[in-house]
Amino acid sequence: MTSTRSLVESALLAGLAVVLFLSAEFLPFVGLAFSLLAPAPLVVLGLRHNGKMAVLGLLIATTLIVLFLGPLSGLFFLLGFGVLGVSLGWLAKRCKSGAEVLLYGILVSLGSKLLLMTLAAKITGINPFQLDAVEFQAMVDRIFSLYQSAGMSPESLAAVRQQFAQAIETIPMIFPAILTAASALDCYLSYTVSSFVLKRIGGQGLPALPPFSHWRFPKSLFGALIASMVFTIVGARGGEAWNIALRAGVNLRMLLNFLFLLQGLSLIWYLLKGRVGKALAVAAIILVMFVPLLSTVAVMAGIADMWLDFRARYGRNDP
């Protein structure tokens, strides 16, 4: 590839990363989904060319975002998305396993987002881990003034307001788990989209991930589950001094439930795909994810599958 063509393609990929990130500003809801894919062009850039070009593309994209939206948005892109994109391209050239690349990518994504939260707290004075009750109450008041203007009855408004306030107050406690899940999600999306693009345009691709129907987690997660229970019990009974133990237990339990749910969904996909067709299997997965009772069943199925391996007992040999 000539140097001129390399520069042009690098500029286009950096520009695409900027467009994907900016879409969150101009396209409600849909734009937010597109912005999660912002690291993908940088992954492609790193694999199509080299790490130096990927870093250069990241710097150009960050500069453009600073010009469009300001320094804080540029910092958000750099640490929230850009570092992940460059790192995935770098890891893909050095790791043989797709699962290994994804694991390290999630750690990079989480680390860069923690750094972003720390710097943002220093700049804005708002700590997402410790938002006070006054800020929560102001947020609830603004939201429910809209509901009241829409004609909701006072009784319904009061009931929903109480539930909503309680839910919002738990966000600072579970924020680490939310941040970790978000890091895993944007890493996985960037990986799969980049892999799809690279297969179409040629060149070095990303190592293949195991099929979703074969996702299984180790039994050692039960040690973490026991630890989360211990932390939660000790933190709840130990008073304010043990608050950090309570937070650790709650967040660890949430993350473990997420992994158990993934294994349960993987098992459901494995058992249904070849029997009812892909479309109905997808519909079943979506239904399970959005119906709390079915999600709980899927979590229990995932836990049981770790010990009993239903796929080996009752499944088929195809992926």
VENDA-V665715 format. One record per pair of residues at least 24 apart in sequence whose ideal C-beta (glycine too) atoms are under 8 Angstrom apart, sorted by the first residue. I is the first residue (numbers start at 1). J is the second residue. D is the distance in Angstrom with one decimal. If there is no record, write none. Layout:
# VENDA-V665715
i=I j=J d=D
i=I j=J d=D
This chain:
# VENDA-V665715
i=1 j=49 d=7.7
i=6 j=49 d=5.7
i=6 j=53 d=6.9
i=9 j=45 d=7.9
i=9 j=48 d=6.8
i=9 j=49 d=7.6
i=10 j=45 d=5.8
i=10 j=49 d=6.2
i=10 j=53 d=5.0
i=10 j=56 d=6.9
i=10 j=57 d=5.2
i=11 j=57 d=7.8
i=11 j=60 d=7.2
i=13 j=41 d=4.2
i=13 j=42 d=7.1
i=13 j=44 d=5.9
i=13 j=45 d=4.4
i=13 j=48 d=7.8
i=13 j=57 d=6.0
i=14 j=41 d=7.0
i=14 j=42 d=7.6
i=14 j=45 d=7.1
i=14 j=57 d=3.8
i=14 j=58 d=7.5
i=14 j=60 d=4.7
i=14 j=61 d=4.5
i=14 j=64 d=7.8
i=15 j=61 d=7.5
i=15 j=64 d=7.6
i=16 j=41 d=4.4
i=17 j=41 d=4.3
i=17 j=42 d=5.7
i=17 j=57 d=7.3
i=17 j=61 d=4.7
i=17 j=81 d=7.5
i=17 j=82 d=7.4
i=17 j=85 d=7.0
i=18 j=61 d=4.9
i=18 j=64 d=4.9
i=18 j=65 d=6.0
i=18 j=68 d=7.7
i=21 j=61 d=7.7
i=21 j=65 d=6.3
i=21 j=77 d=5.2
i=21 j=81 d=6.4
i=22 j=65 d=7.3
i=22 j=68 d=6.5
i=22 j=69 d=7.5
i=25 j=69 d=6.9
i=35 j=81 d=7.7
i=36 j=185 d=7.1
i=36 j=186 d=4.9
i=36 j=189 d=5.4
i=36 j=190 d=7.8
i=37 j=189 d=6.0
i=37 j=190 d=6.6
i=37 j=193 d=5.4
i=38 j=77 d=7.0
i=38 j=81 d=4.2
i=38 j=82 d=7.7
i=38 j=85 d=7.3
i=39 j=81 d=4.8
i=39 j=82 d=6.9
i=39 j=84 d=4.5
i=39 j=85 d=3.2
i=39 j=88 d=6.8
i=39 j=186 d=6.9
i=39 j=190 d=4.1
i=39 j=194 d=8.0
i=40 j=85 d=6.8
i=40 j=189 d=7.8
i=40 j=190 d=4.9
i=40 j=193 d=4.4
i=40 j=194 d=4.6
i=40 j=197 d=6.9
i=41 j=85 d=7.0
i=42 j=82 d=6.3
i=42 j=85 d=2.9
i=42 j=86 d=5.4
i=42 j=89 d=6.7
i=43 j=85 d=5.1
i=43 j=86 d=8.0
i=43 j=88 d=4.6
i=43 j=89 d=4.8
i=43 j=92 d=7.5
i=43 j=190 d=6.0
i=43 j=191 d=7.6
i=43 j=194 d=3.9
i=43 j=206 d=7.6
i=44 j=89 d=7.7
i=44 j=194 d=5.6
i=44 j=197 d=5.6
i=44 j=198 d=6.1
i=44 j=201 d=7.7
i=45 j=85 d=7.8
i=45 j=89 d=6.9
i=46 j=85 d=7.5
i=46 j=86 d=6.0
i=46 j=88 d=7.5
i=46 j=89 d=2.3
i=46 j=90 d=6.2
i=46 j=92 d=7.7
i=46 j=93 d=7.8
i=47 j=89 d=5.1
i=47 j=92 d=6.0
i=47 j=93 d=7.2
i=47 j=194 d=7.7
i=47 j=198 d=6.3
i=47 j=203 d=6.4
i=47 j=204 d=5.0
i=47 j=205 d=7.3
i=47 j=206 d=7.3
i=48 j=198 d=7.8
i=48 j=201 d=7.6
i=48 j=203 d=5.1
i=48 j=204 d=7.7
i=51 j=86 d=7.2
i=51 j=89 d=7.0
i=51 j=90 d=5.5
i=54 j=85 d=7.4
i=54 j=86 d=4.7
i=54 j=89 d=5.3
i=54 j=90 d=7.5
i=55 j=86 d=6.0
i=58 j=82 d=4.5
i=58 j=83 d=7.7
i=58 j=85 d=7.1
i=58 j=86 d=5.5
i=72 j=120 d=7.3
i=72 j=123 d=6.7
i=72 j=124 d=7.7
i=75 j=116 d=6.8
i=75 j=119 d=6.4
i=75 j=120 d=7.4
i=76 j=116 d=6.5
i=76 j=120 d=7.6
i=79 j=112 d=4.6
i=79 j=113 d=6.8
i=79 j=115 d=5.7
i=79 j=116 d=3.9
i=79 j=119 d=7.4
i=80 j=112 d=7.0
i=80 j=113 d=6.1
i=80 j=116 d=5.5
i=81 j=186 d=7.2
i=83 j=108 d=6.6
i=83 j=109 d=8.0
i=83 j=112 d=4.4
i=84 j=108 d=5.9
i=84 j=109 d=4.7
i=84 j=112 d=6.5
i=84 j=186 d=6.8
i=84 j=187 d=6.2
i=84 j=190 d=6.3
i=85 j=190 d=6.4
i=88 j=187 d=7.4
i=88 j=190 d=6.2
i=88 j=191 d=6.4
i=88 j=194 d=6.9
i=88 j=206 d=7.7
i=92 j=204 d=7.5
i=92 j=206 d=4.9
i=92 j=207 d=6.5
i=93 j=204 d=7.3
i=95 j=207 d=6.7
i=96 j=207 d=6.4
i=97 j=207 d=5.9
i=98 j=191 d=7.7
i=98 j=206 d=6.5
i=98 j=207 d=3.9
i=98 j=208 d=5.2
i=98 j=209 d=4.1
i=98 j=210 d=7.4
i=99 j=209 d=6.5
i=99 j=210 d=6.5
i=100 j=207 d=7.8
i=101 j=191 d=7.3
i=101 j=206 d=6.8
i=101 j=207 d=5.9
i=102 j=187 d=6.4
i=102 j=188 d=6.7
i=102 j=191 d=5.8
i=102 j=209 d=6.6
i=105 j=187 d=4.4
i=105 j=190 d=7.7
i=105 j=191 d=6.7
i=106 j=183 d=5.6
i=106 j=184 d=5.0
i=106 j=187 d=4.8
i=108 j=187 d=7.9
i=109 j=183 d=3.9
i=109 j=184 d=7.6
i=109 j=186 d=6.3
i=109 j=187 d=4.8
i=110 j=179 d=6.9
i=110 j=180 d=5.8
i=110 j=183 d=4.1
i=113 j=179 d=5.8
i=113 j=182 d=7.3
i=113 j=183 d=5.8
i=114 j=179 d=7.2
i=117 j=179 d=7.4
i=128 j=172 d=7.2
i=128 j=175 d=5.7
i=129 j=172 d=5.8
i=129 j=175 d=5.6
i=129 j=176 d=7.6
i=130 j=172 d=6.1
i=131 j=171 d=7.6
i=131 j=172 d=5.4
i=133 j=169 d=7.4
i=136 j=165 d=7.0
i=136 j=168 d=5.4
i=136 j=169 d=5.9
i=137 j=165 d=7.6
i=139 j=168 d=6.7
i=140 j=164 d=6.2
i=140 j=165 d=5.2
i=140 j=168 d=6.6
i=173 j=246 d=7.9
i=173 j=247 d=5.6
i=173 j=250 d=6.0
i=173 j=251 d=7.7
i=174 j=250 d=6.2
i=174 j=251 d=6.0
i=174 j=254 d=5.9
i=176 j=247 d=7.5
i=176 j=251 d=4.7
i=177 j=250 d=7.6
i=177 j=251 d=4.2
i=177 j=252 d=7.9
i=177 j=254 d=4.1
i=177 j=255 d=5.3
i=177 j=258 d=7.9
i=180 j=251 d=7.9
i=180 j=255 d=5.9
i=181 j=255 d=7.2
i=181 j=258 d=6.0
i=211 j=319 d=4.3
i=212 j=266 d=5.7
i=212 j=269 d=5.8
i=213 j=266 d=6.1
i=213 j=269 d=5.1
i=213 j=270 d=4.0
i=213 j=273 d=6.5
i=213 j=311 d=8.0
i=213 j=319 d=5.5
i=214 j=266 d=7.2
i=214 j=270 d=7.4
i=214 j=311 d=7.6
i=214 j=319 d=6.3
i=215 j=262 d=6.3
i=215 j=263 d=6.4
i=215 j=266 d=4.1
i=216 j=263 d=6.1
i=216 j=266 d=7.2
i=216 j=305 d=7.1
i=216 j=306 d=7.1
i=216 j=309 d=7.6
i=216 j=311 d=7.9
i=217 j=259 d=5.4
i=217 j=260 d=8.0
i=217 j=262 d=7.7
i=217 j=263 d=5.6
i=217 j=306 d=6.4
i=218 j=306 d=7.6
i=219 j=306 d=5.4
i=219 j=307 d=6.7
i=221 j=256 d=6.2
i=221 j=259 d=6.4
i=221 j=260 d=7.9
i=221 j=306 d=7.1
i=222 j=306 d=7.6
i=224 j=252 d=6.2
i=224 j=256 d=5.9
i=225 j=253 d=7.4
i=225 j=256 d=5.4
i=227 j=252 d=6.7
i=228 j=252 d=4.0
i=228 j=253 d=4.1
i=228 j=256 d=6.3
i=229 j=253 d=7.5
i=257 j=299 d=5.8
i=259 j=302 d=7.7
i=260 j=299 d=4.6
i=260 j=300 d=8.0
i=260 j=302 d=4.0
i=260 j=303 d=5.3
i=261 j=295 d=6.3
i=261 j=298 d=5.6
i=261 j=299 d=5.1
i=261 j=302 d=6.2
i=262 j=302 d=7.0
i=263 j=301 d=8.0
i=263 j=302 d=3.5
i=263 j=303 d=7.9
i=263 j=305 d=5.7
i=263 j=306 d=6.6
i=264 j=288 d=7.8
i=264 j=297 d=7.6
i=264 j=298 d=3.4
i=264 j=299 d=5.7
i=264 j=300 d=7.4
i=264 j=301 d=4.2
i=264 j=302 d=3.3
i=264 j=303 d=7.9
i=264 j=305 d=7.0
i=265 j=289 d=7.3
i=265 j=298 d=5.8
i=265 j=302 d=7.7
i=266 j=302 d=7.7
i=267 j=301 d=5.8
i=267 j=302 d=6.7
i=267 j=305 d=5.0
i=267 j=310 d=6.0
i=267 j=311 d=6.7
i=268 j=298 d=6.5
i=268 j=301 d=7.3
i=270 j=311 d=5.5
i=270 j=315 d=5.8
i=271 j=310 d=7.6
i=271 j=311 d=8.0
i=271 j=314 d=7.5
i=271 j=315 d=6.7
i=274 j=316 d=5.9
i=274 j=318 d=6.5
